[in-house]
Amino acid sequence: MPGRHSVPIEVRRQHRQPRVFKWAALAVVAIVLIGLGIFAFTKFGGGSGCDSVDEFSVAADATIAPVITKIADDTSAEDLGCAKLTVEAKPSAEVAATLTSPEGAPALWIPDSSLWTVRAAKLTGTLLDVASQSVATTPDVIATRKDDAPLFNNWLEVLNSPGGIRIGDPLTDTVADAPIVAALAEAEQGKVDRNAVTAAVVPIAQAQQANPQRKSADERLGEVVRDGGLAISTEQQLVEYNAQNASANLQASVPLTGTFVLNYPIAVTEPSGGNHSDAKDAGIKLAEALEGDAGRRALSEAGFRLPNMSPLSGDRGLGDEQVVPLNLTDTEAMANLLRQYAVLALPSKFLAVLDVSGSMNIAAGTGTRMSLMIQAMEAGLMRFPDNAQIGLWAFSIDKGGPGQDWRAIVPTRQLGENVDGKLQKQVLLEEARGLTAIVGGGTGLYDTTLAAFREAQKNYDPKYVNSVVLATDGANEDSNSISLQTLLDTLKNEQDPARPVIIVTIGITQDADARVLEQISAATGGKSYTTTNVADIPNVIVDVLQARTAGR
């Protein structure tokens, strides 16, 4: 018989069943939590062989940063060498500039091209360690409207394209570098003339000077869609643009000689010692992850080719066309050309110093030497963009008063600046035309030259090429002025290499003292030009102004 404290079986079952369900539910929750914990523990390096996880920063070029971020986030810490990678999109030029101060540098750097690792090595004086020579590639291409692509034999023809090309800034953009690198590689192979490549870069740089606004690849491609013509981009940029703009349907092509290929290396920029080897290992593991199925798929979807440069799927970009890479071995040739480009692409700032001595009234052609020089000044001014800065002085002897051979006519200002209701360019033209009224006296060359040089130094602008352009038809006639040797010594002593001012001299007719003018220009690193034919005066002055005044 049941005891008096016992409970009937039916009642016991009613009380036991909820308790069983309760523990079963708790067990399920525990299993789920444990499973999630194991996943997190494994994913973020708390287990599976990682005693600790190192965190490294990765600076990746903006074009590939989304792919790198995705693969880094989807790869376990253990598979990244017990590391966690934080990826930031940064322009390659910006990262290169930070490498001179290691504390501001990332641990790993993925620029769009090995060109940047070469430049960085020159900046720092140290070769960068590399975790991968290439994790992706994309060729530089010519973008046009569909079925609009002209056939180019080489990149020199592209640079000389009659309609011009839409291109970025070669000083900061590898995509804009690429046509120049490719053309130099063609010259290295004997297919084109190297001097012709240099000449082709000049109008591109000067067009950049006239249009200082930097347009993105998307903006350049958008202009092609709207207006036609050519733009330089990578295959990846064009494929991505077409994918995001269904009606664009832009076409990619390359010259018969081939093209430059961007190769996206992984450089180890973590300072030597300490965590350098761990950072390199993380970079190697990242490269391996990008070689896997998920990495290859992510790269292809973003429009990148693999390191072996196999064509993209779906007939995108260049389609099945095999790319012939154009590689430049003489990287110093590229560095020299870019230095020239840097000067050419800077806007001009100069003080025009014109001789108004009596000999400028001598007949020349249908007018006088002075009238021809004014015509040249007018023609030259029309070739400068509004951001150029130009001022005007006139000189003879005591033209600015007793003991001062120069007279300031127009202060140096931007040509597009409004001056009492008129643009600076118009003010200069009007004042130049009025110089005929003050012609007279001897030639006070030496004092004027030194004063103009010091004036340009005082108003130096590092964003410009700073120069003095002095035109004269005579020799120094001021007996009270400094001597030639004093002038030359002073110019050399006062020239500041960090703030250089160049003097360009123009000798008009055989009456000009060509030997002296050459010495004056040479003292500042400038050039001297002389014309013996008065009819050539306008051409010479225009050529000097168009050549960027610095003679470099």
C-alpha positions as CSV (number, residue, x, y, z in Angstrom):
1,M,0.0,0.0,0.0
2,P,1.2,3.4,-0.7
3,G,2.5,5.3,2.3
4,R,0.7,8.4,3.4
5,H,3.4,10.6,2.0
6,S,3.4,8.9,-1.4
7,V,1.9,10.5,-4.5
8,P,-0.2,8.7,-7.2
9,I,1.6,7.7,-10.4
10,E,-0.6,10.0,-12.5
11,V,0.2,13.0,-10.3
12,R,3.9,12.2,-10.3
13,R,4.0,12.2,-14.1
14,Q,2.2,15.6,-14.2
15,H,4.8,17.1,-12.0
16,R,7.8,15.4,-13.6
17,Q,7.0,16.3,-17.2
18,P,7.5,20.1,-17.0
19,R,10.8,19.5,-15.3
20,V,12.0,17.2,-18.1
21,F,11.1,19.8,-20.7
22,K,12.8,22.5,-18.7
23,W,16.1,20.7,-18.6
24,A,15.8,19.6,-22.3
25,A,15.3,23.3,-23.3
26,L,18.2,24.4,-21.2
27,A,20.4,21.7,-22.8
28,V,19.4,22.9,-26.3
29,V,20.3,26.5,-25.4
30,A,23.6,25.4,-23.9
31,I,24.4,23.4,-27.1
32,V,23.6,26.5,-29.2
33,L,25.7,28.8,-27.0
34,I,28.6,26.4,-26.9
35,G,28.4,26.1,-30.7
36,L,28.4,29.8,-31.1
37,G,31.2,30.1,-28.6
38,I,33.3,27.5,-30.4
39,F,32.7,29.4,-33.7
40,A,33.7,32.7,-32.2
41,F,36.6,31.2,-30.4
42,T,37.9,29.6,-33.6
43,K,37.0,32.5,-35.9
44,F,38.8,35.1,-33.8
45,G,41.8,33.1,-32.7
46,G,40.9,32.1,-29.2
47,G,41.5,28.4,-30.2
48,S,42.6,26.1,-33.0
49,G,46.3,26.7,-32.3
50,C,46.3,30.5,-31.7
51,D,47.5,31.4,-28.2
52,S,47.0,35.1,-29.2
53,V,45.9,37.2,-32.2
54,D,48.0,40.1,-33.6
55,E,46.2,43.0,-35.2
56,F,47.7,44.5,-38.3
57,S,46.5,47.5,-40.4
58,V,46.4,47.1,-44.2
59,A,46.3,50.1,-46.5
60,A,44.9,49.0,-49.8
61,D,44.4,51.0,-53.0
62,A,40.7,52.1,-53.2
63,T,40.1,50.0,-56.3
64,I,40.8,46.7,-54.6
65,A,40.1,47.6,-50.9
66,P,36.5,46.2,-51.0
67,V,37.7,42.8,-52.1
68,I,40.6,42.7,-49.6
69,T,38.2,43.7,-46.8
70,K,35.7,40.9,-47.7
71,I,38.4,38.2,-47.8
72,A,40.1,39.4,-44.7
73,D,36.8,39.5,-42.8
74,D,35.7,36.0,-44.1
75,T,39.1,34.3,-43.2
76,S,39.7,33.0,-39.7
77,A,42.5,34.4,-37.6
78,E,44.2,31.0,-37.7
79,D,44.2,31.0,-41.5
80,L,45.7,34.5,-41.5
81,G,48.6,33.3,-39.3
82,C,46.8,34.1,-36.0
83,A,46.2,37.7,-37.1
84,K,43.3,40.1,-37.5
85,L,43.6,42.5,-40.4
86,T,41.9,45.9,-40.5
87,V,41.7,47.2,-44.0
88,E,41.6,50.9,-45.0
89,A,41.2,52.2,-48.5
90,K,44.0,54.7,-49.2
91,P,45.5,56.2,-52.4
92,S,48.8,54.7,-53.2
93,A,50.5,58.1,-53.4
94,E,49.3,59.0,-49.9
95,V,50.7,55.8,-48.4
96,A,54.0,56.2,-50.2
97,A,54.4,59.6,-48.6
98,T,53.9,58.2,-45.1
99,L,56.7,55.7,-45.4
100,T,59.3,58.3,-44.6
101,S,58.0,58.3,-41.0
102,P,57.4,54.7,-40.0
103,E,55.1,55.6,-37.1
104,G,52.4,56.7,-39.6
105,A,52.8,53.7,-42.0
106,P,50.5,50.7,-42.1
107,A,51.8,47.1,-41.4
108,L,50.9,46.0,-44.9
109,W,50.4,47.9,-48.1
110,I,48.6,46.9,-51.3
111,P,49.3,49.6,-53.9
112,D,47.9,49.2,-57.4
113,S,51.3,48.7,-58.9
114,S,54.9,47.8,-58.0
115,L,55.9,51.2,-59.4
116,W,54.9,52.5,-56.0
117,T,57.2,50.2,-54.1
118,V,60.0,51.3,-56.4
119,R,59.2,55.0,-55.7
120,A,58.9,54.3,-52.0
121,A,62.3,52.7,-52.0
122,K,63.8,55.8,-53.5
123,L,62.1,58.0,-50.9
124,T,63.2,55.9,-47.9
125,G,66.5,54.6,-49.3
126,T,65.4,51.0,-48.3
127,L,63.9,48.2,-50.4
128,L,60.5,47.1,-49.1
129,D,60.0,43.5,-48.0
130,V,57.2,41.9,-50.1
131,A,54.7,39.2,-49.0
132,S,53.3,38.7,-52.5
133,Q,54.4,40.0,-55.9
134,S,50.8,40.1,-57.1
135,V,47.4,39.2,-55.8
136,A,45.5,40.6,-58.8
137,T,46.1,42.3,-62.2
138,T,44.3,44.7,-64.5
139,P,45.6,46.1,-67.8
140,D,45.5,49.8,-68.6
141,V,43.0,50.3,-71.5
142,I,41.7,52.9,-73.9
143,A,38.0,53.5,-73.1
144,T,35.7,54.6,-75.9
145,R,32.0,54.3,-76.9
146,K,31.0,50.9,-78.3
147,D,32.4,50.3,-81.8
148,D,34.2,53.7,-81.6
149,A,37.7,52.5,-80.7
150,P,40.4,53.6,-83.2
151,L,43.2,51.3,-83.9
152,F,46.5,52.4,-82.4
153,N,49.8,50.9,-83.3
154,N,51.5,52.0,-80.0
155,W,51.0,54.1,-76.9
156,L,53.0,57.0,-78.5
157,E,50.2,57.4,-81.0
158,V,47.7,57.4,-78.1
159,L,49.6,60.2,-76.3
160,N,49.6,62.2,-79.5
161,S,45.9,61.5,-80.2
162,P,44.7,64.6,-82.2
163,G,41.5,64.9,-80.0
164,G,43.5,64.6,-76.8
165,I,42.9,62.0,-74.1
166,R,41.2,62.2,-70.8
167,I,43.8,61.2,-68.3
168,G,44.5,61.6,-64.6
169,D,47.6,63.0,-62.9
170,P,50.7,60.9,-63.6
171,L,52.3,62.2,-60.4
172,T,49.7,60.6,-58.2
173,D,47.7,58.1,-60.4
174,T,49.2,54.9,-61.7
175,V,46.5,54.7,-64.3
176,A,47.7,58.0,-65.8
177,D,51.3,56.8,-65.4
178,A,50.6,53.7,-67.4
179,P,50.4,55.2,-71.0
180,I,53.7,57.0,-70.3
181,V,55.4,53.9,-68.9
182,A,54.1,51.8,-71.8
183,A,55.4,54.4,-74.3
184,L,58.8,54.4,-72.6
185,A,58.9,50.6,-72.7
186,E,58.2,50.8,-76.5
187,A,61.1,53.2,-76.8
188,E,63.3,50.8,-74.8
189,Q,62.4,48.1,-77.3
190,G,63.3,50.4,-80.2
191,K,59.7,50.7,-81.4
192,V,59.4,54.4,-80.9
193,D,61.7,57.4,-80.3
194,R,62.2,58.3,-76.6
195,N,62.5,62.0,-77.4
196,A,59.1,61.8,-79.1
197,V,57.7,60.4,-75.9
198,T,59.0,63.3,-73.9
199,A,57.6,65.7,-76.5
200,A,54.2,64.0,-76.4
201,V,54.0,64.5,-72.6
202,V,54.4,68.3,-72.7
203,P,51.0,69.2,-74.1
204,I,49.4,66.7,-71.6
205,A,51.1,68.4,-68.7
206,Q,50.2,71.8,-69.9
207,A,46.6,70.8,-70.4
208,Q,46.7,69.6,-66.8
209,Q,48.0,73.0,-65.8
210,A,45.1,74.7,-67.6
211,N,42.7,72.3,-66.0
212,P,44.0,71.7,-62.4
213,Q,40.8,70.0,-61.3
214,R,41.4,66.3,-60.8
215,K,38.6,64.1,-62.2
216,S,38.0,60.6,-61.0
217,A,38.0,57.6,-63.4
218,D,34.2,57.5,-63.2
219,E,34.0,61.2,-64.2
220,R,36.3,60.6,-67.1
221,L,34.4,57.6,-68.3
222,G,31.1,59.5,-67.9
223,E,32.5,62.2,-70.2
224,V,33.2,59.6,-72.9
225,V,29.7,58.3,-72.6
226,R,28.3,61.8,-73.0
227,D,30.8,63.4,-75.5
228,G,32.7,60.6,-77.1
229,G,36.5,60.6,-77.4
230,L,39.1,58.7,-75.4
231,A,39.7,58.1,-71.7
232,I,42.5,56.1,-70.0
233,S,41.3,53.7,-67.4
234,T,42.0,50.2,-66.2
235,E,40.0,47.2,-67.5
236,Q,38.6,46.8,-63.9
237,Q,37.4,50.4,-63.8
238,L,35.7,50.1,-67.1
239,V,34.1,46.8,-66.2
240,E,32.8,48.2,-62.9
241,Y,31.6,51.4,-64.6
242,N,29.6,49.4,-67.2
243,A,28.2,47.2,-64.4
244,Q,26.9,50.2,-62.5
245,N,25.7,52.1,-65.6
246,A,23.8,49.7,-67.8
247,S,23.4,52.1,-70.7
248,A,27.1,53.0,-70.8
249,N,28.4,50.0,-72.8
250,L,31.9,51.3,-73.0
251,Q,34.5,49.4,-75.0
252,A,38.1,48.6,-74.0
253,S,41.0,48.4,-76.4
254,V,44.8,48.5,-76.3
255,P,47.5,49.3,-79.0
256,L,49.1,46.5,-81.0
257,T,52.2,46.7,-78.9
258,G,50.4,45.7,-75.7
259,T,49.9,47.6,-72.5
260,F,51.1,48.3,-68.9
261,V,49.5,46.0,-66.3
262,L,48.8,46.9,-62.7
263,N,49.8,44.1,-60.4
264,Y,48.7,44.8,-56.8
265,P,51.6,43.5,-54.7
266,I,51.5,43.1,-50.9
267,A,54.4,45.1,-49.4
268,V,55.4,44.7,-45.7
269,T,55.6,48.2,-44.3
270,E,55.7,47.2,-40.6
271,P,59.1,48.4,-39.3
272,S,61.9,45.9,-39.2
273,G,62.2,43.9,-36.0
274,G,59.4,43.4,-33.6
275,N,56.2,42.3,-35.4
276,H,57.7,42.5,-39.0
277,S,57.9,38.8,-39.5
278,D,54.4,38.2,-38.1
279,A,53.0,41.0,-40.4
280,K,54.7,39.4,-43.4
281,D,53.3,36.0,-42.5
282,A,49.8,37.6,-42.3
283,G,50.4,39.1,-45.7
284,I,51.4,35.7,-47.2
285,K,48.3,34.1,-45.7
286,L,46.1,36.9,-47.1
287,A,47.6,36.2,-50.5
288,E,46.8,32.5,-50.1
289,A,43.2,33.3,-49.2
290,L,42.9,35.4,-52.3
291,E,44.2,32.5,-54.3
292,G,41.3,30.3,-52.9
293,D,37.9,29.8,-54.5
294,A,36.3,32.6,-52.5
295,G,39.1,35.0,-53.3
296,R,39.2,34.2,-57.0
297,R,35.4,34.6,-57.2
298,A,35.5,38.0,-55.3
299,L,38.3,39.3,-57.6
300,S,36.5,38.3,-60.8
301,E,33.2,39.7,-59.7
302,A,35.0,43.0,-59.0
303,G,36.5,43.0,-62.5
304,F,40.1,42.0,-61.6
305,R,42.2,39.4,-63.4
306,L,44.2,36.8,-61.5
307,P,48.0,37.3,-61.3
308,N,48.4,35.1,-64.4
309,M,46.4,37.7,-66.3
310,S,43.8,35.2,-67.6
311,P,40.9,37.0,-69.4
312,L,37.7,37.9,-67.5
313,S,34.7,35.7,-67.8
314,G,31.5,36.8,-69.6
315,D,33.4,38.6,-72.5
316,R,33.9,41.6,-70.2
317,G,36.6,44.2,-70.7
318,L,39.0,43.1,-73.4
319,G,37.1,39.8,-73.8
320,D,39.3,36.9,-74.8
321,E,42.1,39.1,-76.0
322,Q,45.5,38.1,-74.7
323,V,47.3,41.0,-73.0
324,V,50.9,41.6,-73.9
325,P,52.5,43.3,-70.9
326,L,54.8,46.2,-71.6
327,N,57.4,46.4,-68.8
328,L,59.9,49.2,-68.4
329,T,63.3,48.1,-67.0
330,D,64.8,51.6,-66.9
331,T,62.7,53.1,-64.1
332,E,65.1,56.1,-63.9
333,A,63.8,57.2,-67.3
334,M,60.3,57.3,-65.9
335,A,61.5,59.2,-62.8
336,N,63.2,61.8,-65.0
337,L,60.1,62.2,-67.2
338,L,57.9,62.6,-64.1
339,R,60.2,65.3,-62.8
340,Q,59.8,67.1,-66.0
341,Y,56.1,66.6,-65.9
342,A,56.0,68.0,-62.4
343,V,57.5,71.3,-63.6
344,L,55.4,71.4,-66.7
345,A,52.2,70.7,-64.9
346,L,52.7,73.5,-62.3
347,P,51.1,76.8,-63.3
348,S,53.3,79.7,-64.2
349,K,54.1,82.7,-62.0
350,F,56.5,85.2,-63.6
351,L,57.3,88.8,-63.7
352,A,57.6,90.1,-67.3
353,V,60.4,92.7,-67.4
354,L,60.4,94.6,-70.8
355,D,63.1,97.0,-72.1
356,V,61.7,100.4,-73.0
357,S,65.0,102.1,-73.7
358,G,65.2,104.5,-76.7
359,S,66.5,101.8,-79.1
360,M,63.2,100.0,-78.8
361,N,61.8,102.7,-81.1
362,I,64.0,101.5,-84.0
363,A,61.9,100.5,-87.0
364,A,61.2,96.8,-87.4
365,G,58.9,95.4,-90.1
366,T,55.8,97.5,-90.3
367,G,56.4,99.0,-86.8
368,T,59.1,99.2,-84.2
369,R,60.9,96.7,-82.0
370,M,58.6,97.9,-79.2
371,S,55.4,97.3,-81.1
372,L,56.6,93.8,-82.1
373,M,57.3,93.0,-78.5
374,I,53.9,94.2,-77.4
375,Q,52.3,92.0,-80.1
376,A,54.3,89.0,-78.8
377,M,53.1,89.8,-75.2
378,E,49.5,89.8,-76.4
379,A,49.9,86.5,-78.2
380,G,51.7,84.9,-75.3
381,L,49.1,86.0,-72.7
382,M,46.3,84.3,-74.6
383,R,48.0,81.0,-74.1
384,F,48.0,81.1,-70.4
385,P,45.1,79.8,-68.2
386,D,43.4,82.0,-65.7
387,N,45.3,80.5,-62.8
388,A,48.7,81.7,-64.1
389,Q,50.1,84.7,-62.2
390,I,51.8,87.4,-64.3
391,G,53.1,90.9,-63.5
392,L,54.7,93.6,-65.6
393,W,57.7,95.9,-65.2
394,A,59.4,98.3,-67.7
395,F,63.0,99.5,-67.5
396,S,65.5,101.8,-69.1
397,I,67.6,104.2,-66.9
398,D,66.0,106.0,-64.0
399,K,62.6,104.9,-65.3
400,G,61.3,104.6,-61.8
401,G,62.9,107.9,-60.7
402,P,66.5,108.9,-59.9
403,G,68.6,105.9,-59.2
404,Q,65.9,103.3,-60.0
405,D,66.0,101.9,-63.5
406,W,62.8,99.9,-63.3
407,R,59.1,100.9,-63.0
408,A,56.5,98.5,-61.6
409,I,53.6,98.7,-64.1
410,V,51.2,95.9,-63.0
411,P,51.5,93.8,-59.8
412,T,51.8,90.0,-60.2
413,R,48.3,88.5,-59.9
414,Q,46.3,85.6,-61.3
415,L,45.1,86.3,-64.8
416,G,41.5,85.6,-63.9
417,E,41.5,87.9,-60.9
418,N,39.1,90.9,-61.0
419,V,40.9,94.2,-60.8
420,D,38.5,97.1,-60.5
421,G,36.0,95.5,-62.9
422,K,38.6,94.1,-65.3
423,L,40.5,90.8,-65.4
424,Q,44.2,90.9,-64.7
425,K,44.8,89.6,-68.3
426,Q,43.0,92.6,-69.7
427,V,44.9,95.0,-67.4
428,L,48.2,93.6,-68.6
429,L,47.2,93.9,-72.3
430,E,46.1,97.5,-71.8
431,E,49.2,98.5,-69.9
432,A,51.5,96.7,-72.3
433,R,50.0,98.6,-75.2
434,G,50.7,101.8,-73.3
435,L,54.4,101.2,-73.0
436,T,55.2,102.9,-76.3
437,A,54.5,106.2,-74.6
438,I,57.3,105.8,-72.1
439,V,60.1,104.5,-74.5
440,G,63.3,106.4,-74.1
441,G,66.7,106.6,-72.4
442,G,69.5,104.1,-72.0
443,T,69.5,100.4,-70.8
444,G,69.7,99.8,-67.1
445,L,70.1,96.1,-67.2
446,Y,72.0,95.0,-64.1
447,D,70.2,96.8,-61.4
448,T,66.8,95.9,-62.9
449,T,67.7,92.2,-63.2
450,L,68.7,92.0,-59.5
451,A,65.6,93.9,-58.4
452,A,63.3,91.7,-60.4
453,F,64.9,88.6,-59.0
454,R,64.4,89.8,-55.5
455,E,60.8,90.8,-56.2
456,A,60.1,87.3,-57.4
457,Q,61.8,85.8,-54.4
458,K,59.8,87.9,-52.0
459,N,56.5,86.8,-53.6
460,Y,57.5,83.1,-54.1
461,D,54.6,80.6,-54.3
462,P,55.6,76.9,-53.9
463,K,52.6,75.9,-56.0
464,Y,54.0,77.6,-59.1
465,V,57.0,77.8,-61.3
466,N,58.5,81.1,-60.2
467,S,60.4,83.1,-62.9
468,V,61.5,86.4,-64.2
469,V,61.3,86.8,-68.0
470,L,63.4,89.7,-69.2
471,A,63.5,90.9,-72.8
472,T,66.0,93.5,-74.0
473,D,67.6,94.7,-77.3
474,G,70.7,96.2,-75.7
475,A,73.5,96.0,-73.1
476,N,73.9,97.6,-69.7
477,E,74.5,101.4,-70.2
478,D,74.0,102.6,-66.6
479,S,77.4,103.7,-65.3
480,N,76.0,104.0,-61.8
481,S,74.8,100.4,-61.6
482,I,76.4,97.3,-60.0
483,S,78.9,95.4,-62.2
484,L,78.1,92.2,-64.1
485,Q,80.3,90.2,-61.7
486,T,78.5,91.6,-58.7
487,L,75.2,90.8,-60.3
488,L,76.2,87.2,-61.1
489,D,77.7,86.6,-57.7
490,T,74.7,88.0,-55.9
491,L,72.2,85.9,-58.0
492,K,74.2,82.7,-57.1
493,N,74.5,83.6,-53.5
494,E,70.9,84.6,-53.0
495,Q,69.3,81.7,-54.9
496,D,67.5,79.4,-52.5
497,P,67.4,75.8,-53.8
498,A,64.2,75.2,-51.8
499,R,62.6,78.3,-53.3
500,P,64.2,78.6,-56.8
501,V,63.5,81.6,-59.0
502,I,64.6,81.2,-62.6
503,I,65.6,84.1,-64.9
504,V,64.9,83.6,-68.6
505,T,66.4,86.3,-70.8
506,I,65.4,87.1,-74.4
507,G,67.8,89.0,-76.6
508,I,66.2,91.1,-79.3
509,T,68.3,91.6,-82.5
510,Q,72.1,91.5,-82.7
511,D,72.3,94.6,-80.6
512,A,71.5,92.6,-77.5
513,D,74.5,91.4,-75.5
514,A,73.9,87.7,-75.9
515,R,76.9,86.6,-74.0
516,V,75.9,88.6,-70.9
517,L,72.3,87.5,-71.1
518,E,73.4,83.8,-71.2
519,Q,75.5,84.4,-68.1
520,I,72.6,86.0,-66.2
521,S,70.2,83.1,-67.0
522,A,72.8,80.4,-66.3
523,A,73.4,81.9,-62.8
524,T,69.9,81.0,-61.8
525,G,69.5,77.7,-63.8
526,G,67.5,79.4,-66.6
527,K,68.0,79.7,-70.3
528,S,68.6,82.5,-72.7
529,Y,67.1,83.0,-76.2
530,T,68.2,85.4,-78.8
531,T,66.7,86.4,-82.2
532,T,68.6,88.4,-84.8
533,N,65.6,88.6,-87.1
534,V,63.1,91.2,-85.9
535,A,60.3,89.3,-87.6
536,D,60.9,86.4,-85.3
537,I,60.5,88.4,-82.1
538,P,56.8,87.4,-81.6
539,N,57.5,83.7,-82.2
540,V,60.5,83.6,-79.9
541,I,58.7,85.3,-77.0
542,V,55.6,83.1,-77.5
543,D,57.8,80.0,-77.6
544,V,59.6,81.0,-74.4
545,L,56.3,81.6,-72.6
546,Q,54.8,78.4,-73.8
547,A,57.9,76.4,-72.8
548,R,57.0,77.2,-69.1
549,T,59.5,80.1,-68.7
550,A,61.8,78.0,-66.5
551,G,63.8,76.6,-69.4
552,R,63.6,73.1,-67.9
